[in-house]
Amino acid sequence: MKNTIYLSKLLLILLFIASLNHLAANEKAKVKTTISKSELQNKIKGGWAGQVIGCTFGGPTEFRYTGTMIQDYQTIPWDNSRCKWYYENEPGLYDDVYMDLTFVDVFEKEGLDAPAVSHAKAFANAGYFLWHANQAARYNILNGINPPESGNWLDNPHAEDIDFQIEADFAGLMSPGMVNTASKVCDKVGHIMNYGDGWYGGVYVAAMYSLTFVSSDINFVVTEALKSIPKESTFYQCMSDVIRWKKEYPNDWKRTWFECEKKWSSDIGCPDGVFRSFNIDAKINAAYIIIGLLYGEGDFGKTMEISARCGQDSDCNPASAGGILGAMLGYDAIPEYWKAPVYPVEDMNFKYTTMSLNTVYKIGNKHALEMLKKNGAVIKGDAIEILYQKIEPVKLEIGFKGHYPVEKRSIGKNMDETATELNLDFKGNGFVLTGQAQKTGGSATPDYVFDLELFVDGKLVEKFKMSTDFIKRRHDIAWKYELPEGKHQVKVHLLNPRDGYKVSVGDVLLYSSINNSTALKTDKK
């Protein structure tokens, strides 16, 4: 009897504590953070400038260190002419930034409620070069496949690549302290080119940017922002591991890097990375961002160094880390050593745009103020009261579910007027055939558009086009997922061959619904 009474009282106490916690959580959701207009502008400037600094710093090492870190003895150059040199000689380095600016420009022209299709058309018809998920989405949009299907993994083999992750900065910078608002912007824009973990990368980066307006604690920002990602996703699990490893190995970023490589470096989506050391998967590169942020501990230079030295996409990762930390510190607090190279380019328009850094500082501030007003912020004179949003996770998306890479087979053939058909047999549940349309008559030869058909098991699956125009190109020749497990026959038929042009076929990446991965075993005999 006494035990029953004791348990009843204990249960009542626990329920009371739980109710207090619930009330506390609700109260936290009502907390207002006050910042000045000048502080808002300073943080927005810091975010944009930090992104340019990080991108520039990592430029010399981009994808030169795949599957390995950049060793301490390898000097990464930095000087006051560094940004100007890239602006003038290799402006394509700043694809991170001018992709952001495309969406900023649409919001400026059409307002904060600009639909996804406006953003999609703007970037699909822009004059800059694109790769991976962005280029696959551009092709889709130019050929009638609009968002969100343009970014879905069934229509975009690069759906879980890094693309939206590197261009989501604007969504967080225009949503100060309002993570759910940033997530809504990401839902609209990010699904143009990505899905699943690829989309989550952008949602997470935007959430971290958003939180820098209400917190100066980098550990809080990295951890709190993760609430925007569904716990069931592998993206969440990877970031959660990095946060945990930071606690286990507080002074050894390289140990955390090794743990990431062991557990999370196996790409399954990108046809250019599977079975190779090249890895543009969003989650492993996002891991490198927060390794830099966590181990950098608020030091701008240390953060840049670590994020870049993690390797792989070593310009984009310090760009994200630099932008997030730059927004937290504010433009004025970025060390002069890092900020000085930005001064000569702040009035120079990014290539393919009509915007400079000084322009986007102003427009970005304008959009942030508009978004704050739209979401209930109170602006009195110079003071801005930001209403804290209790962070809600976005919807769960799982790309490439039930698809396990089993083989990458070299094809190495051409389709032209002498060979208009390509046939291959395979066993599994999906495939991606890589390659591109090319001119054989020299660069002065006009561009040409091939018409092709894809047959799987004797049935016409798709009619599609491949252009020799690099901007309009189809990133991969053909693909098909979610086939029944078993033997399949694939035929690609070239309908309009022409002398001086060819379709160069690279590899075929094969998938199975059966996961044959096994851990290495040591023979103890």
Residue pairs with C-beta under 8 A, 6 or more apart in sequence:
25 390
28 388
28 390
29 388
29 389
29 390
30 387
30 388
31 388
32 378
32 385
32 386
32 387
32 388
33 177
33 213
33 214
33 385
33 386
33 388
34 383
34 384
34 385
34 386
35 43
35 176
35 213
35 214
35 383
35 384
35 386
36 382
36 383
36 384
37 369
37 379
37 382
37 383
37 384
38 382
39 330
40 176
40 213
40 365
40 368
40 369
40 384
41 361
41 365
42 330
42 331
42 332
43 176
43 212
43 213
43 327
43 328
43 330
43 331
44 173
44 327
44 361
44 364
44 365
44 368
45 330
45 331
45 361
46 326
46 327
46 328
46 329
46 330
46 331
46 332
46 333
46 334
47 169
47 172
47 173
47 209
47 212
47 323
47 324
47 326
47 327
47 364
48 97
48 169
48 173
48 323
48 326
48 357
48 360
48 361
48 364
49 326
49 331
49 334
49 339
49 342
49 357
50 300
50 322
50 323
50 324
50 325
50 326
50 327
50 329
50 334
51 96
51 97
51 100
51 169
51 319
51 320
51 322
51 323
51 326
52 83
52 94
52 97
52 319
52 342
52 345
52 357
53 83
53 304
53 322
53 326
53 334
53 338
53 339
53 341
53 342
54 304
54 307
54 308
54 315
54 317
54 318
54 319
54 320
54 321
54 322
54 323
55 93
55 94
55 96
55 97
55 315
55 316
55 318
55 319
55 322
56 82
56 83
56 86
56 93
56 315
56 341
57 76
57 78
57 82
57 304
57 308
57 315
57 318
57 322
58 76
58 307
58 308
58 314
58 315
58 316
58 317
58 318
58 319
59 86
59 90
59 93
59 315
60 76
60 77
61 70
61 74
61 76
61 308
61 311
61 314
61 315
62 93
62 313
62 314
62 315
62 316
63 278
63 312
63 313
63 314
64 314
65 311
65 312
65 314
66 276
66 277
66 278
66 279
66 311
66 312
67 261
67 265
67 277
67 279
67 311
67 312
68 277
68 311
69 254
69 257
69 309
69 310
69 311
70 76
70 308
70 309
70 310
70 311
70 314
71 309
72 309
76 305
76 308
76 309
78 337
78 338
78 341
79 341
80 340
80 341
80 344
81 341
81 344
82 341
83 341
83 342
83 344
83 345
84 341
84 344
84 345
84 348
86 93
86 94
87 94
87 345
87 348
87 350
87 351
91 350
91 351
91 352
92 128
92 129
92 351
93 315
94 350
94 351
95 128
95 129
95 130
95 166
96 166
96 167
96 169
96 315
96 316
96 319
97 319
97 350
98 128
98 350
98 351
98 352
98 353
99 123
99 128
99 134
99 166
99 167
100 167
100 168
100 169
100 170
101 170
101 350
101 353
101 355
101 360
102 119
102 122
102 123
102 126
102 353
103 119
103 122
103 123
103 167
103 170
103 189
104 170
104 355
104 360
104 363
104 364
104 367
105 122
105 353
105 354
105 355
106 114
106 118
106 119
106 122
107 114
107 174
107 367
108 363
108 367
110 118
112 367
112 370
112 371
112 374
115 188
116 146
116 147
116 148
116 188
116 189
116 191
116 192
117 146
117 147
119 188
119 189
119 192
120 137
120 141
120 146
120 147
120 150
120 192
121 141
123 134
123 138
123 192
124 137
124 138
124 141
124 142
125 142
126 352
127 352
127 471
128 351
128 352
129 470
129 471
130 138
130 471
131 475
132 158
132 161
132 162
132 163
132 270
132 272
132 280
132 475
133 151
133 156
133 158
133 159
133 160
133 161
133 162
133 163
133 164
133 193
133 194
133 198
134 163
134 193
135 158
135 473
135 475
136 155
136 156
136 157
136 158
136 193
136 474
136 475
136 476
137 147
137 150
137 151
137 156
137 163
137 192
137 193
138 471
138 472
139 472
139 473
139 474
139 475
140 146
140 149
140 150
140 155
140 156
141 147
141 150
141 192
142 472
143 464
143 465
145 155
147 191
147 192
148 191
148 192
148 195
149 155
150 156
150 191
150 192
150 193
151 159
151 164
151 190
151 191
151 192
151 193
151 194
151 195
151 198
151 199
152 159
152 191
152 195
153 159
153 160
153 195
153 196
153 269
153 399
153 400
153 481
154 481
154 482
156 193
156 194
156 195
157 269
157 270
157 271
157 432
157 475
157 476
157 479
158 198
158 269
158 270
158 271
158 475
159 193
159 194
159 195
159 196
159 198
159 269
159 399
160 194
160 195
160 196
160 197
160 198
160 269
160 270
160 281
160 282
160 283
160 399
160 400
161 194
161 198
161 269
161 270
161 280
161 281
161 282
162 198
162 201
162 280
162 281
162 282
162 285
162 313
162 316
163 193
163 194
163 198
164 186
164 189
164 190
164 192
164 193
164 194
164 198
164 199
164 201
164 202
164 282
165 194
165 198
165 201
165 202
165 204
165 205
165 282
165 285
165 286
165 316
165 320
166 313
166 316
166 319
166 320
167 202
168 186
168 189
168 190
168 201
168 202
168 203
168 205
168 206
169 205
169 206
169 209
169 320
169 323
170 185
170 364
171 182
171 185
171 186
171 189
171 190
171 202
171 206
171 209
172 182
172 205
172 206
172 207
172 208
172 209
172 210
172 212
172 327
173 209
173 327
173 364
173 368
174 182
174 185
174 364
174 367
174 368
174 371
175 181
175 182
175 185
175 206
175 210
175 368
175 371
176 210
176 213
176 214
176 368
176 371
176 372
176 384
176 386
177 210
177 211
177 213
177 214
177 386
177 387
177 388
177 389
178 210
178 371
178 372
178 375
178 386
178 387
178 389
179 206
179 207
179 210
179 211
179 225
179 227
179 228
179 389
179 391
180 228
180 389
180 390
180 391
180 392
181 210
181 371
181 375
181 389
182 203
182 206
182 207
182 209
182 210
183 203
183 206
183 207
183 228
183 392
183 394
185 206
186 199
186 202
186 203
186 206
186 394
187 394
190 199
190 202
190 203
191 199
194 201
194 202
194 282
195 397
195 399
196 233
196 235
196 397
196 398
196 399
196 400
197 233
197 234
197 235
197 281
197 282
197 283
197 399
198 269
198 282
198 399
199 397
200 229
200 230
200 233
200 235
200 236
200 282
200 283
200 394
200 397
201 235
201 282
201 283
201 285
201 286
203 228
203 229
203 394
204 225
204 226
204 228
204 229
204 235
204 239
204 286
205 286
205 289
205 320
205 324
207 224
207 225
207 226
207 227
207 228
207 391
208 221
208 222
208 225
208 293
208 324
209 323
209 324
209 327
210 225
211 220
211 221
211 224
211 225
212 221
212 324
212 325
212 327
212 328
213 327
213 386
214 386
214 388
215 221
215 224
215 328
216 328
218 293
218 294
218 296
218 297
218 298
218 325
218 328
219 294
221 293
221 324
221 328
222 239
222 243
222 290
222 293
222 294
223 243
224 391
225 391
226 236
226 239
226 240
226 243
227 391
227 392
227 393
228 391
228 392
228 393
228 394
229 235
229 236
229 239
229 393
229 394
230 236
230 393
230 394
230 395
230 396
231 237
231 393
232 396
233 396
233 397
233 398
234 264
234 283
235 282
235 283
235 286
238 260
238 263
238 264
238 283
238 284
238 286
238 287
239 283
239 286
239 287
239 290
241 259
241 260
241 263
241 264
241 287
242 256
242 260
242 287
242 290
242 291
242 294
243 290
243 294
245 255
245 256
245 259
245 260
246 256
246 291
246 294
246 295
249 255
249 256
253 291
253 295
253 306
256 291
256 295
257 288
257 291
257 310
260 284
260 287
260 288
260 291
264 283
264 284
264 287
265 279
265 284
267 273
267 274
267 279
267 280
267 281
267 284
268 274
268 400
268 403
268 404
268 405
269 281
269 399
269 400
270 279
270 280
270 281
271 432
271 434
271 476
271 479
271 507
271 509
272 278
272 280
272 434
273 279
273 280
273 281
274 405
274 408
274 509
275 405
275 408
275 509
278 312
279 285
279 312
280 312
280 313
284 312
285 312
285 313
285 316
285 317
287 310
288 307
288 310
288 311
288 312
288 313
288 317
289 307
289 317
289 320
289 321
289 324
290 321
291 306
291 307
291 310
292 303
292 304
292 305
292 306
292 307
292 308
292 310
292 317
292 318
292 321
293 303
293 307
293 321
293 324
293 325
295 302
295 303
295 306
296 302
296 303
296 304
296 305
296 306
296 307
296 321
296 325
298 325
298 328
298 329
300 322
300 325
300 326
300 329
300 334
300 335
300 338
301 335
301 337
301 338
303 318
303 321
303 322
303 325
304 318
304 321
304 322
304 338
307 314
307 317
307 318
307 320
307 321
307 322
308 314
308 315
308 317
308 318
310 317
326 334
331 339
342 357
345 356
345 357
346 356
346 357
346 358
347 356
347 357
347 358
348 356
349 355
349 356
349 359
350 356
355 363
369 379
369 384
372 379
372 384
372 386
373 379
375 387
375 389
376 387
377 384
377 385
377 386
377 387
378 384
378 385
379 385
400 481
400 511
402 429
402 482
402 513
403 429
403 430
403 481
403 511
403 512
403 513
404 511
404 512
404 513
404 514
404 515
404 516
404 517
405 509
405 510
405 511
406 428
406 510
406 511
406 512
406 514
406 516
407 426
407 509
407 510
408 507
408 508
408 509
408 510
409 424
409 426
409 507
409 508
409 510
410 506
410 507
411 422
411 424
411 433
411 435
411 505
411 506
411 507
411 508
412 505
412 506
413 419
413 422
413 505
414 502
414 503
414 504
414 505
415 421
415 422
415 492
415 494
415 497
415 502
415 503
415 505
416 440
416 494
416 497
416 501
416 502
416 503
417 497
417 498
417 499
420 493
420 494
420 495
420 497
421 491
421 492
421 493
421 494
422 433
422 491
422 492
422 505
423 489
423 490
423 491
424 433
424 489
424 490
424 508
425 487
425 488
425 489
425 490
426 487
426 488
426 490
426 508
426 510
427 486
427 487
427 488
427 510
427 512
428 483
428 485
428 488
428 510
428 511
428 512
428 513
429 481
429 482
429 483
429 484
429 485
429 486
429 511
429 512
429 513
430 479
430 480
430 481
430 482
430 483
430 510
430 511
431 479
431 480
431 488
431 490
431 508
431 509
431 510
431 511
432 476
432 478
432 479
432 508
432 509
433 476
433 477
433 478
433 479
433 490
433 492
433 505
433 506
433 507
433 508
434 476
434 477
434 505
434 506
434 507
434 508
434 509
435 476
435 477
435 503
435 504
435 505
435 506
436 466
436 473
436 474
436 477
436 503
436 504
436 506
437 448
437 449
437 450
437 466
437 467
437 468
437 473
437 474
437 501
437 502
437 503
437 504
438 468
438 501
438 502
438 503
438 504
439 445
439 447
439 448
439 468
439 500
439 501
440 500
440 501
440 502
441 500
441 501
445 500
445 501
447 467
447 468
447 469
448 467
448 468
448 498
448 500
448 501
449 465
449 466
449 467
449 468
449 469
450 465
450 466
450 467
450 494
450 495
450 496
450 497
450 501
450 503
451 463
451 464
451 465
451 494
451 495
451 496
452 463
452 464
452 465
452 466
452 477
452 478
452 492
452 493
452 494
452 495
452 503
453 460
453 462
453 463
453 464
453 492
453 493
453 495
454 460
454 461
454 462
454 463
454 464
454 478
454 480
454 490
454 491
454 492
455 461
455 489
455 490
455 491
455 492
455 493
456 480
456 483
456 488
456 489
456 490
456 491
457 488
457 489
458 489
461 480
462 478
464 474
464 478
465 474
466 473
466 474
466 477
466 503
467 473
467 474
468 501
477 492
477 503
477 505
478 490
478 492
480 490
481 511
485 512
485 513
485 514
494 503
